[in-house]
C-alpha cells in the first residue's frame, strides 16, 4: 500500500526515519520532497491520540508538567512571548490553539487582552478553565463556536506537528483571523542540524506525538499557499533550542532516551516513567551536563544564526 502525503497528496516513496519503536509499535517518518514536510507512518488512531494527552499521562490536573524551577522558567518565557506579540498589537483579541496549561493566556488576560484558547483534551480544557477562569474550548474546530474574523492574533506554539490535519487547521485559522490579523506558528525544524545529528534520537522528533515534521521552507510554503504573508522568522528559541541539543546529545550517548527530560517532570508524572531505570544512566546524565550544556548553547547559536537551520522555527505571518 502506497503512503500518501497528507498535505499535497503526492506519493511518499522513501523513509527519512526508519522503524522507531514506541511502546511496542514501529513508526517511520516519510519526508515529502514536493512540500518538504514529513509524516509519521502509520498515523496513530483517534483513540490512541486521545490517550497520549490524557491529563494523568501528559500533564497533571492543573495542566503543569514540570518541577517548580522549570515552571518558573516557562513563566518567564511566556512573558517574553507576550512582548514579541505586543510589537504588532498592543491590545485586542487572541486565540491560543493548544494552550496547554493556560499560563500564556492568563498573562495576556491580565494585560487586558480578550483571550480564548483551545486544548484538545477535554478534561484538561475544563481544568484550565476552572483554574484560570479562561474561555477554553476542546474538540473539533466545528465545536469551538467561534465566528469568522473573531481574532486579531492566533498563536500555535508547537502544536501544528501534533495534528492529523494541519492544512485544515491553517485554513481554519485564516477564517478566524481578522483582516491583517497575525498568525504565529512555532514547530520543530526537521531540517535542522540537531535533527540531522540526532536522527531517530533527536529530542524534538517525538514520535508518535508528532504526526507531521516541518521544515522551514515547508511551513513557509504551506502558509503562503493559504494567503498568508511572512513577516518574520525566528530560528532560535531559548526555551526549546539549547535543551533540544542537550537531550539529543545525551540520547546519542547511549543512555535511556529522554531521561533528563523525564527527570525534570513533576513527581506524579515522573513516577510512571521511571520503572526499571538504570542508575548508571542517571549518574552519567549528571556527569555529562557540565560539558553538554555549554556545547548545546554553542551548537544552538551556530545552527540558528550561521547555518540558519535552527532546531525550531517560529513564523509570524499576516492574513492577506
Secondary structure, DSSP 8 states (H G I E B T S, - for coil): --EE-TTT--EE-SEEEEEEEETTEEEEEEEETTTTEEEEES---HHHHHHHT-TTTTS-TTS--B-HHHHHHHHHHHHHHHHHHTTT-SS-EEEEET-TTSHHHHHHHHTT-EEEEE-SSHHHHHHHHHHH---EE-S-GGGT---TT-EEEEEEES-GGG-S-HHHHHHHHHHHEEEEEEEEEEEE-TTSHHHHHHGGG-GGG-TTT--EEE-HHHHHHHHHTTTEEEEEEE---TTTHHHHHHHHHHHHTTSSTTHHHHHTB-HHHHHHH-TT--HHHHHHHHHHHHHHHHHHHHHHHIIIIISS--SEEEEEEEE-
